Amino acid sequence: MSLRIDGIIEDESLMGVINNADAASTMDAILHTGKKVIILDLQVSSDALDIVVYMLFKAIYEYKSRNRDTTHLCLVLEEAHRYINVNAEESRLGSYYIDKLSREGRKFGVGLIIASQIPSMLAYEVVSQCNSVIMHKITSKRDMEFLRGVLRVSNDTFYLQMSALEKQHAIVCGEAFPNDSIVRIHDARPLPRSNDPEIEDLILCDAN
């Protein structure tokens, strides 16, 4: 524990976050950049991540709870299992205000988009607050059972189709959609270089 504390104290960038008790200044820095989209790179150690996420979402929660008529915020948590992991011992501090925003954020003008490829690792309390869900292909039985338990899909046949969805197809359900449906997602622009390898071509290259 002493080593962990010493490591935090010696990290100047992390201490700058911890010592900044003024939530308004943090939010002013975010809201007055002139940008519609702000990306925060949180590729830091798990100890630092827990503290930074706690302080960031605390600042957002406190600012928006006092300034409800200001700009609406939509917070996107990519790889969300890093922040709201089902293992409470690993994420108890960091997920505290995320959980509060998932339950109370709507009245403050704060929305959450939670994205993860491992839904079974997400905290049930947060995912259950999602009004609308887009589910791409899932093959893990554990993930499928988690989604079956936490989501309100009108037809069980959708769950049976999750593992057989084609590329760019997804099951959508919730308040944002008139009916539970399988849809095709628009092509990305520009398209990522993420096509599956052609096995036959690879074999021919090796043979030559």
N, C-alpha and C positions, 0 to 999 in steps of 0.2 A: 504493500500500500504506500509506504514511504517513497519508493522508487517511482510509482505512478504519479504521486503528488509532485515530486521534484521534477519529473518530466514535463508536467503541465505548466508548472511555474517557470521553467526555463524556456518554454515555447512562447516567444514574444507575440507571434500572430494570434495564438490562441488566448493569451492573457489579454490582448487587446479586445477580444470579444467578451471575455468574462468581466473585465473591469469597466466596460461601457454599460452603465446602469440606465442610461437615457434611451428608452425605447423609441421616443420620438425622433431622435437623431438617426437611429438605424432606419426607421421607416422613411424619413425624409431623403436619405441617401438612395433608397430604392425607388421612391415615387417621383423623384425629381431628376431622374437620369434622362428623361425625354424619350425613352425607349418603351415600346409596347411589350416587348419580351425581354426578360432578364434571366440569364442562365447562371446559376451558382454551381461551381465545381466543388463538390464535397468529397473529393478523393483524398481523404485523410485517414489517420488511424482510427480504430473503433472507439478508443477512449476520447479522442478529440471530437469525433463525429457526434457522439452522444451529447457532449456539452454544447457544441456549436448548434446542433439542431434544436436543443432545448432553448437556448438563448434566442435563436432566430424566430422560432414560432411563438415564444413568449412575447417578443417584441411585436410581432404581427397581431397576436391576440389582444394585447393591452392597447395597442394603438387603435385598432379597428373597433374595439368595444367602447372606446371614448369618442371615436370619429366615424359614426355610422353613415353619415351622408357624404363621405368622400369617395374616391374612386374605388370601384369594386375590384377585388383581386381574385384571380384564379391560380391556385398553387398546384403545380404538376410535380408529383413525386415519382420520378423515374427510378426503376429498381427499388420499389417501395419497401421490399422486405428488409432492406438495410436500415430503415427508419422505424418501421412499425412491425418488428419481428414478433412472432407469437411467443417467443421465449422472453418473458417479462424481465428476467434477471439480466438479460443483455441490453434491453432497450427501455427500461422503466423510466429513466430520466428523459431521454430524447423524445419518446413518444407521448409524453404527458400532454403537451399543448396541441399536438396533432390530434389526439383523441378528443380534446375539448373543442377544437375547431370542427371536427367531423360532426359533433353533436350540436354545436351552437353557432357555427360560422355563418349559416345562411342569414340569420337576423343581423349580422354585422356586415354582410356583403362580401363574404369570403367563401369561395368554392374550392373543392379539392378534386383533383384527378389523380387516381392511384393506379400506377402501371407496374406490373410485375409478371415475370415468367414463372414464378413459383408461388401461386396464390395460397397454398396450404401453409406457407410460412408467415402469412400476414395475420395480424391481430383480428380476431373475429369481431370485436367491438367496433373497430373502425370500418371494416368492409361491410358490416351489416347496415351502416348508415348510408351506403351508396344508393342513390335513387335510380341510377341507370348503369347498365353494365354492357361492355363489348367484350366477348370472349372469342379468341382465336383458337386454333387447334391445340388441344390438350391431350396428352397420352398418359400422363401419370394418374393412376387410380386414386392416389392420395389427394391430388389436386382436384380431381373430378368430384370426389366425395365431399371435400370441403365446400366446393361451389354449390353442390346439391343441398348442403345443409344451411348455407348462409344466404342464398339467393331465392327470389320468388319467381320461378319460371312456371308458366301455366301448363306446360306439357313436358312430361318426362322424356319423350322421344328426343327432345333437344339435347339432353344430357348424353344419350346414346350416340348422338352424331358428333359430339365434340372431338372425339379422337379420329374422326374421318373427314374433317373439314379440309377443303382444298386451300391452296395458297390464296391469300387476299380475301378469304371468306371468313365470316364471323357470325356468331349468334348474338343478337342484340335483344335486350329486354329492359323494362323499367319505364319510368315516367317520360323519358325523352322520345319514346317510340310508341306509335299507336297500337302495335301488336308485337308479340315475341316473334322474331323472324330470323331467317338466315339471309345475310346480305353480302354483297361483294364490295370491298373497299376500293376507292379510287386509286389509280396508279399514282405513285409518288413522283414528284417533279423536283429535281431530276431523279431518275431511277437509281437505286443503290446497286452496286455490283455484288449481288447476293444470290445469284442463281445457283442451283445445285450443280455440282460437277458432273460432266458427262463421263460415266464410268468407261464406256467403250473407247472414247477418245484417249483416256488416260492409259488404258491397257495397250492401245496401239502405239502410243508414245513410248511406253516402257519397252515394247517389243523392238522398236527401232533403235 
